[in-house]
Amino acid sequence: MEVNISNNNEIMDSKEAFRTILRYKGFISFVVFIFLIGSAIYAYYATRIYQSSTSIEILKENSNGSNDIILKALGGGKANIDNEISVLQSRWIMQRALEKLNLTTEYFSINEFEKKTELYKDSPFVVNKKILEDAIYGKTFELIPKTEDTFELVIKPVSEYSLKGILAKLDIQPLTESDKIAYDSIHKYGEEISTPLFTVTIDKIKKFDGKHYSFRFVQKNDLYSMYVKRLTINQTSEYSSLLNLTLDDDVALRAKEILNSITRTYIDQGIKAKTRSSEAALGFIDKQLEYISKRLNKSASNLEQYKEKNNAVDIGQKASLAASKIAEYESKELELQTEINILTNVQRFINKNEDLSGLTVGAINFADKNLGTLIVKLQDMLSQISDLLTDFTELHPEVQKLTKSISKMKRSIKIALRSNLGQLHQRKNALVKMVSRYNAMLRNLPSKETKIAALNRPFDVNQKIYEYLLQKRAETAILKSSTVSRARILDSAKEMILQSSQE
């Protein structure tokens, strides 16, 4: 008869484990109880984290049938989306978005169990700051209501029993001047509180529901850095122009308002950039119109003077045709030369890393329509990095990130510039040949007809250029008045609870 030793051992082990549990049931119950209490306390004091989300669509620029040289050079347009993501995630946009919201003062209520809850826009008082020294930022001001008209304002120094206090006692890390700040005084609402470190006024705006409140000031740069890290942007798919934006915060309403402000700021900045481009183009065209107008008047005067002096009224059909064709081709040649001059200027500026802010590209008919758009975007990016460098060095991550985007954009623009200039020079050479052909025709005509044709030519050329510029001015003015955003908001920001975290 076989005995199942394995089963017997399992039964014995189970009995032994059960006896052990019974022996230590009191201790186990105590540990479970402590764990449950600890979990409940943690859940009570933990800060809830909310996540707000929104989605926007990056609208495609009208390429008017161009070959999209830039988009091909940038990988089928994906890098264009990457650039827009970089702009959205930049401190430049975040700074402007947060400036629209008053976030540099945080308000809290503290209950009888010392649980701190941020009030955001539900604070019964507001702090108007006038002077703040650097040491006071981040310090907790405790506000304890005393009467209907007075309150106690307290700043406590770092406790000797805190981690900082213990490290200081052990001579490991000394306390800073900020750690030693102490203040305790009774004040009235609405009066100016002035000390060597701060000057503020605290106004009561509604009835106090609690007995203990606090507030603290946050540096703008710290605020920008914090929310840039909390912002996440994802493309819905590799070739999609839809972007999902999410922002984490411990106040649901604030997360929602910041995200809405970011998307609104991004769209507004895009409209302003296009408006600036149109305004610069109008300025450029107006200067050209003034110059061409003087030349037109002078050429008209010369023609009239010659006709009066020589009793000449008109010229023959051949001379008229040749003069008309020469005027037509020379006016087109001047248009092309204007484009060549500006593109050569852009090329020189980019190659030498010079300032592009003064360049005007809105009035040019580029062979590749995306080129003008990307030059304007490059100008915006250079403006952004200039703003960043007022606060940070070139080693700052945001500066380095934007520098890489600028380098990538410049490389792509250089490729397109070479292609555009090549096409423009080919077209100009063809026009020069046509002008030479009709000039040869004029040389075979009688001298009086040739002279009148020669005087007619600058008049016709200047007139055509003048009409061309008037047309461009009208088009640019319409473009300016109908400027639309490069993106649109698909869903306004909404919030949800993401998780809980202990402060």
C-alpha positions in Angstrom: 0.0 0.0 0.0 1.5 3.4 -1.1 1.4 6.4 1.2 1.1 9.9 -0.4 3.9 11.6 1.6 3.5 14.9 -0.4 -0.1 15.3 0.5 0.5 14.5 4.2 3.3 17.1 4.3 0.9 19.7 2.7 -1.8 19.0 5.3 0.8 19.3 8.2 2.1 22.6 6.8 -1.4 24.0 6.5 -2.2 23.0 10.1 1.0 24.5 11.3 0.3 27.8 9.4 -3.2 27.9 10.8 -1.9 27.4 14.4 0.7 30.1 13.9 -2.0 32.6 12.7 -4.1 31.7 15.8 -1.1 32.2 18.0 -0.3 35.7 16.6 -3.9 36.7 15.7 -3.7 39.7 18.1 -0.6 41.0 16.6 -1.8 40.5 13.0 -5.1 42.2 13.8 -3.1 45.1 15.3 -0.9 45.4 12.2 -4.0 45.3 9.9 -5.7 47.9 12.1 -2.7 50.2 12.0 -2.4 49.8 8.2 -6.1 50.7 7.7 -5.7 53.7 10.0 -2.6 54.8 8.2 -4.3 54.4 4.8 -7.3 56.4 6.0 -5.1 59.2 7.3 -3.1 59.2 4.0 -6.3 59.3 2.0 -7.6 62.2 4.1 -4.5 64.4 3.9 -3.4 63.4 0.3 -3.8 66.1 -2.3 -6.0 65.2 -5.2 -4.5 65.7 -8.6 -6.8 66.8 -11.5 -6.1 66.5 -15.2 -7.6 68.9 -17.7 -7.6 68.1 -21.4 -8.4 69.8 -24.6 -7.8 69.2 -28.3 -6.9 71.6 -31.2 -6.4 71.2 -34.9 -3.4 72.7 -36.7 -4.8 74.1 -39.9 -2.9 73.6 -43.2 -1.5 76.6 -44.9 -2.9 77.2 -48.4 -0.1 76.1 -50.8 -1.9 77.2 -54.0 -0.7 74.2 -55.9 3.0 74.5 -55.0 5.3 71.6 -54.9 5.7 71.8 -51.2 9.5 71.7 -51.3 9.7 72.6 -47.6 7.2 70.0 -46.5 9.0 67.3 -48.4 12.3 68.5 -46.9 10.7 68.4 -43.5 9.4 64.9 -43.8 5.9 65.2 -45.3 4.8 68.0 -43.1 5.4 66.1 -39.8 8.1 68.5 -38.7 5.7 71.4 -39.2 3.4 69.7 -36.5 6.5 69.1 -34.4 7.3 72.9 -34.6 3.8 73.8 -33.5 4.1 71.4 -30.6 7.4 73.0 -29.6 5.7 76.4 -29.7 2.8 75.2 -27.5 5.2 73.7 -25.0 7.5 76.7 -24.9 7.9 79.0 -21.9 7.2 81.8 -24.3 3.6 80.7 -24.7 3.3 79.6 -21.0 4.5 83.1 -19.8 1.9 84.9 -21.9 -0.9 82.4 -20.9 -0.2 82.7 -17.2 0.1 86.5 -17.3 -3.6 86.6 -18.0 -4.3 84.7 -14.8 -3.4 85.9 -11.3 -1.5 82.8 -10.0 1.4 84.3 -8.1 -0.4 84.2 -4.8 -1.8 80.9 -3.5 -4.5 80.8 -0.8 -5.3 77.9 1.6 -7.7 77.1 4.4 -6.6 74.9 7.3 -9.2 72.9 9.4 -9.0 71.7 12.9 -7.1 68.6 11.8 -4.4 70.7 10.1 -5.6 69.6 6.7 -4.7 72.3 4.1 -7.0 72.9 1.1 -6.1 75.3 -1.7 -8.9 77.8 -2.2 -7.9 79.4 -5.6 -10.8 81.7 -6.4 -12.8 80.9 -3.3 -10.6 82.8 -0.8 -12.5 85.2 1.5 -9.5 87.6 1.3 -7.1 88.9 -1.3 -3.5 90.0 -0.9 -2.3 93.0 -2.9 1.5 92.9 -2.9 3.6 96.0 -3.4 7.1 95.1 -2.4 8.4 91.5 -1.9 12.1 90.6 -1.3 13.3 87.3 -2.8 13.6 85.7 0.7 9.9 86.0 1.2 8.8 83.9 -1.8 7.7 80.4 -0.8 7.3 81.4 2.9 3.9 80.4 4.5 1.9 83.4 5.9 -0.7 82.2 8.4 -3.8 84.4 8.7 -5.9 83.9 11.8 -9.2 86.0 11.9 -9.6 87.8 15.3 -12.6 90.1 14.9 -14.7 91.4 12.1 -12.0 94.0 11.3 -8.7 92.4 12.5 -6.5 89.4 12.0 -3.2 87.9 13.2 -0.5 87.5 10.6 2.2 84.9 11.4 5.3 83.7 9.7 7.0 80.8 11.6 10.8 80.1 11.3 11.9 76.6 10.5 11.3 74.3 13.4 14.4 72.8 15.1 12.6 69.4 15.0 12.1 69.5 11.2 14.5 67.9 8.8 16.1 71.2 8.0 16.4 72.0 11.7 18.0 68.7 12.5 20.5 69.0 9.6 21.4 72.5 10.8 21.9 71.2 14.4 24.2 68.5 13.0 26.1 71.2 11.0 25.3 69.3 7.8 23.3 72.1 6.2 22.9 75.5 7.7 19.6 77.4 7.7 19.2 80.1 5.1 18.0 83.7 5.9 14.6 82.7 4.5 14.4 79.8 7.0 14.9 82.1 9.9 12.2 84.7 9.0 9.7 85.2 11.8 6.7 87.5 12.1 3.7 87.8 14.4 1.4 90.9 14.5 -2.2 92.0 14.6 -3.5 94.1 11.7 -6.7 95.5 10.2 -8.1 94.6 6.8 -7.2 97.1 4.2 -4.2 98.7 6.0 -0.8 98.6 4.4 1.6 96.2 6.2 5.1 97.4 5.6 8.3 95.5 6.8 11.9 95.4 5.4 11.0 92.1 3.6 7.5 92.8 2.3 4.8 95.5 1.9 1.3 94.1 1.3 -2.4 95.0 1.9 -4.9 92.3 2.8 -8.5 93.0 1.9 -11.5 91.0 3.2 -13.9 90.3 0.3 -16.5 88.0 2.0 -17.3 86.3 5.4 -14.8 83.9 6.8 -16.0 80.3 7.2 -13.0 79.0 8.9 -10.6 80.0 11.7 -7.3 79.5 10.1 -6.0 80.4 6.7 -2.6 80.8 4.9 -1.1 82.1 1.7 2.2 82.2 0.0 3.9 84.0 -3.0 5.3 82.2 -6.0 8.0 83.5 -8.3 6.9 83.9 -11.9 9.8 81.9 -13.2 9.1 79.1 -10.8 5.4 79.2 -11.9 6.3 79.0 -15.6 8.8 76.1 -15.1 6.3 74.2 -13.0 3.4 74.3 -15.5 5.6 73.7 -18.6 6.6 70.4 -16.9 2.9 69.6 -16.2 1.8 70.2 -19.8 1.7 67.2 -22.1 1.0 67.4 -25.8 0.4 64.4 -28.1 -0.3 64.0 -31.8 -3.3 61.7 -32.3 -1.4 59.8 -35.0 1.8 60.2 -37.0 0.3 62.2 -39.9 -2.6 63.8 -38.0 -3.0 67.5 -37.5 -4.9 67.0 -34.3 -3.2 67.6 -31.0 -4.3 66.5 -27.5 -3.2 68.8 -24.6 -3.4 67.7 -21.0 -2.4 69.6 -17.8 -2.1 68.2 -14.3 -2.9 70.4 -11.2 -4.2 70.1 -7.7 -7.1 72.6 -8.4 -9.5 71.4 -11.1 -10.7 74.9 -12.1 -7.1 76.3 -12.3 -6.0 73.4 -14.6 -9.0 74.1 -16.9 -8.4 77.9 -17.0 -4.6 77.5 -17.6 -5.2 75.1 -20.5 -7.8 77.3 -22.0 -5.4 80.3 -21.7 -2.6 78.3 -23.3 -4.7 77.4 -26.4 -6.2 80.9 -26.6 -2.7 82.5 -26.3 -1.3 80.2 -29.0 -4.0 81.1 -31.4 -3.8 84.8 -30.7 0.0 84.8 -31.1 -0.5 83.1 -34.5 -3.0 85.8 -35.6 -0.7 88.6 -34.4 2.3 87.1 -36.3 0.3 87.0 -39.5 -1.0 90.6 -38.9 2.6 91.8 -38.3 3.6 90.2 -41.5 0.8 91.9 -43.4 1.6 95.3 -41.8 5.3 94.9 -42.8 4.3 94.0 -46.3 2.0 97.0 -46.6 4.8 99.3 -45.4 7.2 97.7 -48.0 4.6 98.2 -50.8 3.9 101.8 -49.8 7.6 102.7 -50.0 7.8 101.0 -53.5 4.7 102.8 -54.6 6.1 106.2 -53.6 9.4 105.5 -55.5 7.6 104.2 -58.6 5.2 107.1 -58.6 8.1 109.5 -58.8 9.6 107.6 -61.7 6.2 107.3 -63.4 5.7 111.1 -63.2 9.2 111.8 -64.5 8.9 109.4 -67.4 5.5 110.8 -68.4 7.0 114.4 -68.2 10.0 113.4 -70.5 7.6 111.8 -73.0 5.4 114.8 -73.2 8.3 117.3 -73.5 9.8 115.3 -76.4 6.4 115.1 -78.3 5.8 118.9 -77.9 9.4 119.8 -79.0 9.4 117.5 -82.0 5.7 117.8 -83.0 5.4 114.0 -82.6 2.0 112.6 -81.8 2.3 108.8 -82.3 4.5 106.0 -83.5 4.0 103.3 -86.0 2.5 99.9 -85.4 5.7 98.0 -85.3 7.3 100.4 -82.9 4.2 100.4 -80.7 4.2 96.6 -80.6 7.9 96.4 -79.8 7.7 99.1 -77.1 4.6 97.5 -75.5 6.3 94.1 -75.4 9.5 95.5 -74.0 7.5 97.4 -71.3 5.6 94.2 -70.4 8.7 92.0 -70.2 10.8 94.6 -68.3 8.0 95.1 -65.8 7.9 91.4 -65.2 11.7 91.4 -65.0 11.6 94.1 -62.3 9.0 92.0 -60.3 11.3 89.0 -60.5 14.3 91.1 -59.5 12.5 92.3 -56.5 11.8 88.8 -55.4 15.4 87.8 -56.1 16.7 90.7 -54.0 14.6 89.8 -51.1 15.4 86.0 -51.3 19.1 86.8 -51.6 18.8 89.1 -48.5 17.0 86.3 -46.6 19.8 83.8 -47.7 22.5 86.2 -46.6 20.8 86.9 -43.2 20.3 83.2 -42.5 23.9 82.2 -43.6 25.4 84.9 -41.3 22.9 84.3 -38.5 21.8 88.0 -38.6 18.6 89.4 -37.2 15.6 88.5 -39.4 13.1 90.8 -37.7 13.4 93.5 -40.3 12.8 91.3 -43.3 9.5 91.7 -45.2 8.2 88.6 -47.1 4.5 89.1 -47.2 4.5 90.9 -50.6 6.4 88.2 -52.5 5.0 85.5 -54.8 7.3 82.7 -53.8 7.7 79.7 -56.2 7.0 77.6 -53.1 4.2 79.2 -51.1 5.3 77.5 -47.9 8.6 79.4 -47.9 7.0 82.7 -46.9 5.0 81.1 -44.1 8.1 79.3 -42.7 10.2 82.5 -42.8 7.5 84.2 -40.7 7.6 81.3 -38.3 11.3 81.5 -38.1 11.0 85.1 -37.2 8.6 84.2 -34.5 10.9 81.5 -33.1 13.8 83.9 -33.1 11.6 86.4 -31.2 10.8 83.6 -28.7 14.4 82.7 -28.1 15.3 86.4 -27.6 12.6 86.6 -24.9 14.0 83.4 -23.2 17.5 84.7 -23.2 16.5 87.7 -21.1 15.8 85.2 -18.2 18.0 82.2 -19.0 21.4 81.3 -20.4 22.0 79.3 -23.6 22.3 76.1 -21.5 18.7 76.2 -20.3 16.7 73.2 -21.7 14.0 75.4 -23.2 16.6 77.5 -25.0 18.5 74.5 -26.3 15.2 72.9 -27.5 14.2 76.0 -29.4 17.8 76.4 -30.8 17.5 72.9 -32.3 14.1 73.8 -33.9 15.6 77.0 -35.3 18.5 75.2 -36.8 16.2 72.6 -38.4 14.0 75.3 -39.8 17.0 77.2 -41.2 18.3 74.1 -43.0 15.0 73.6 -44.6 14.6 77.2 -45.6 18.1 77.2 -47.2 17.1 74.2 -49.4 14.0 76.0 -50.6 15.8 79.3 -51.1 18.3 77.7 -53.5 15.4 76.1 -55.4 13.4 79.3 -55.5 16.3 81.5 -56.6 17.2 79.0 -59.4 13.7 79.1 -60.8 13.5 83.0 -60.5 16.9 83.4 -62.3 15.7 81.0 -65.1 12.5 83.1 -65.6 14.5 86.3 -65.6 17.0 85.1 -68.2 14.1 84.2 -70.5 12.6 87.7 -70.1 16.0 89.3 -70.8 16.2 87.4 -74.1 12.8 88.6 -75.1 13.6 92.2 -74.3 16.8 91.9 -76.4 14.8 90.6 -79.3 12.4 93.5 -79.3 15.2 96.0 -78.8 16.8 94.7 -82.0 13.4 95.2 -83.8 13.4 98.9 -82.6 16.9 99.6 -83.8 15.7 98.9 -87.4 13.0 101.6 -87.2 13.3 105.3 -88.1 15.1 107.4 -85.4 12.1 109.5 -84.4 9.9 106.4 -83.8 12.8 104.8 -81.9 13.2 107.8 -79.7 9.5 108.0 -78.9 9.4 104.2 -78.2 12.4 104.6 -75.9 10.6 107.3 -74.0 7.3 105.4 -74.0 9.0 102.3 -72.6 10.0 103.6 -69.1 6.5 105.2 -68.9 4.8 101.9 -69.7 7.1 99.9 -67.4 6.6 102.2 -64.5 2.9 102.3 -65.1 2.6 98.5 -65.1 4.8 98.2 -61.9 2.6 100.8 -60.3 -0.6 99.0 -61.2 1.0 95.7 -60.0 1.9 97.3 -56.6 -1.6 98.7 -56.2 -3.0 95.3 -56.8 -0.6 93.7 -54.3 -1.5 96.4 -51.7 -5.2 95.7 -52.1 -4.6 91.9 -51.8 -2.4 92.4 -48.7 -4.9 94.8 -47.1 -7.7 92.2 -47.6 -5.4 89.5 -46.2 -4.7 91.6 -43.1 -8.4 92.3 -42.5 -9.3 88.6 -42.9 -6.4 87.1 -41.0 -7.4 83.8 -39.4 -5.7 81.5 -36.9 -3.4 78.7 -37.9 -5.3 76.5 -35.4 -8.7 76.0 -34.0 -10.0 74.6 -30.7 -12.0 71.4 -31.1 -12.9 70.8 -27.5 -12.7 73.3 -24.6 -10.7 72.2 -21.6 -12.5 69.8 -19.2 -11.2 68.3 -16.0 -11.2 64.9 -14.2 -9.6 63.5 -11.1 -6.3 61.8 -12.0 -4.9 60.6 -8.7 -4.0 61.5 -5.2 -0.6 62.5 -3.9 0.8 63.4 -0.5 2.3 66.9 -0.4 
